[in-house]
Structure formats: structure tokens, C-alpha cells
């Protein structure tokens, strides 16, 4: 339920395992580079090289952050010919970035 633009649902009755999973997902958002990657993947699947070029970070740094995002279940890695594409596992992650941007006015 939304009230004044804010969610009013209580987490008191939510299964503890689901709360722990939510905490793991939020850890995935705990790095500025990972936030940029999630935002970049909102509408497209990309290779490490493409992400690296778009964000102006080295490929090893991007690969390291993608490994963390994959471990947290935020991105999938898909084999495509000779390389891998990365995509969000759920479009709601993009919504979370959108929400954060709105909260920060960016």
C-alpha cells in the first residue's frame, strides 16, 4: 500500500529467510560501480567490454563487480558465441535504482 508516495507495508510478518535475502541484495547495491552497472543494464544486456567502455573503468574492475552482482543474484551471465552477456535477473532492480535517484533528486 502506498501512502504519500511511500510504501507502508510492514515487514514484521515476512519470513526471516526472505529478509536475509533482501539484505544480501542490498549488499549488492553497496558499491558505486555496481550501482552504475545495474543502472546501465536496465534496458539491455551487455558484455564486460561494453560496460567497461560505457562506465570508463577497466575490464578487470567491471568483471570483479559483475561477479559480486552475480553472486548476489542481481545479474545473470549468458553465453553468446565467444563471450558472455550480462543482464538483470529482475527488472525490479532497475526500479530500485530509479527510486534511489528520485530520493536523491538525481
C-alpha positions as CSV (number, residue, x, y, z in Angstrom):
1,X,0.0,0.0,0.0
2,X,1.3,3.4,-0.9
3,X,0.8,6.4,1.3
4,X,2.1,9.8,0.3
5,X,4.5,8.1,-2.2
6,X,5.9,5.8,0.4
7,X,5.4,2.1,0.9
8,X,3.5,1.3,4.1
9,X,3.8,-2.4,4.1
10,X,5.2,-3.9,7.3
11,X,8.0,-6.5,7.2
12,X,7.1,-7.8,10.6
13,X,5.3,-10.8,9.3
14,X,7.7,-11.6,6.4
15,X,9.7,-14.9,6.6
16,X,13.2,-14.4,8.1
17,X,14.9,-16.1,5.1
18,X,13.3,-13.5,2.8
19,X,14.5,-10.7,4.9
20,X,18.0,-12.2,4.8
21,X,17.8,-12.4,1.1
22,X,16.8,-8.8,0.9
23,X,19.8,-7.8,3.0
24,X,22.1,-9.8,0.6
25,X,20.5,-7.9,-2.4
26,X,21.1,-4.6,-0.7
27,X,24.8,-5.6,-0.2
28,X,24.9,-5.9,-4.0
29,X,24.0,-2.2,-4.2
30,X,26.7,-1.3,-1.8
31,X,29.3,-0.1,-4.3
32,X,29.1,2.9,-6.6
33,X,30.4,0.9,-9.6
34,X,27.8,-1.8,-9.0
35,X,25.0,0.8,-8.9
36,X,26.2,2.2,-12.2
37,X,26.3,-1.3,-13.7
38,X,22.7,-2.1,-12.5
39,X,21.6,1.3,-14.0
40,X,23.3,0.6,-17.3
41,X,21.8,-2.9,-17.6
42,X,18.2,-1.6,-17.0
43,X,17.2,-1.9,-20.7
44,X,19.9,-4.0,-22.2
45,X,22.3,-7.0,-22.0
46,X,25.9,-6.1,-22.4
47,X,29.4,-7.6,-22.5
48,X,32.1,-6.7,-20.0
49,X,33.9,-4.7,-22.7
50,X,30.8,-2.7,-23.4
51,X,30.1,-2.0,-19.7
52,X,33.8,-1.1,-19.2
53,X,33.7,1.4,-22.1
54,X,30.4,2.9,-21.1
55,X,31.5,3.5,-17.4
56,X,35.2,4.2,-18.1
57,X,36.5,1.5,-15.8
58,X,39.0,-1.3,-16.6
59,X,37.6,-4.6,-17.6
60,X,39.1,-6.4,-14.6
61,X,37.3,-4.0,-12.3
62,X,34.0,-4.5,-14.1
63,X,34.4,-8.2,-14.1
64,X,35.1,-8.2,-10.3
65,X,31.9,-6.2,-9.7
66,X,29.8,-8.4,-12.0
67,X,31.0,-11.4,-10.1
68,X,29.6,-9.9,-6.9
69,X,26.4,-8.9,-8.6
70,X,26.0,-12.4,-10.0
71,X,26.7,-13.9,-6.6
72,X,24.0,-11.8,-5.1
73,X,21.6,-12.9,-7.7
74,X,21.2,-9.4,-9.3
75,X,22.7,-10.3,-12.7
76,X,22.7,-13.3,-15.0
77,X,25.6,-14.3,-17.3
78,X,24.5,-15.6,-20.7
79,X,26.9,-17.4,-23.1
80,X,26.8,-15.7,-26.5
81,X,29.1,-17.1,-29.1
82,X,32.7,-16.4,-27.9
83,X,31.7,-14.1,-24.9
84,X,29.2,-13.5,-22.2
85,X,26.4,-11.1,-21.9
86,X,25.2,-9.8,-18.5
87,X,21.6,-8.8,-17.7
88,X,19.5,-8.1,-14.7
89,X,17.7,-11.1,-13.2
90,X,14.7,-9.0,-12.4
91,X,13.6,-5.6,-13.7
92,X,12.7,-4.5,-10.2
93,X,16.4,-3.9,-9.5
94,X,16.2,-1.2,-12.1
95,X,13.2,0.2,-10.3
96,X,15.2,0.3,-7.1
97,X,17.8,2.5,-8.8
98,X,15.1,4.7,-10.2
99,X,13.6,5.1,-6.7
100,X,17.1,5.9,-5.3
101,X,17.6,8.6,-8.0
102,X,14.2,10.1,-7.1
103,X,15.1,10.1,-3.4
104,X,18.4,11.9,-4.1
105,X,16.9,14.2,-6.8
106,X,19.3,12.9,-9.5
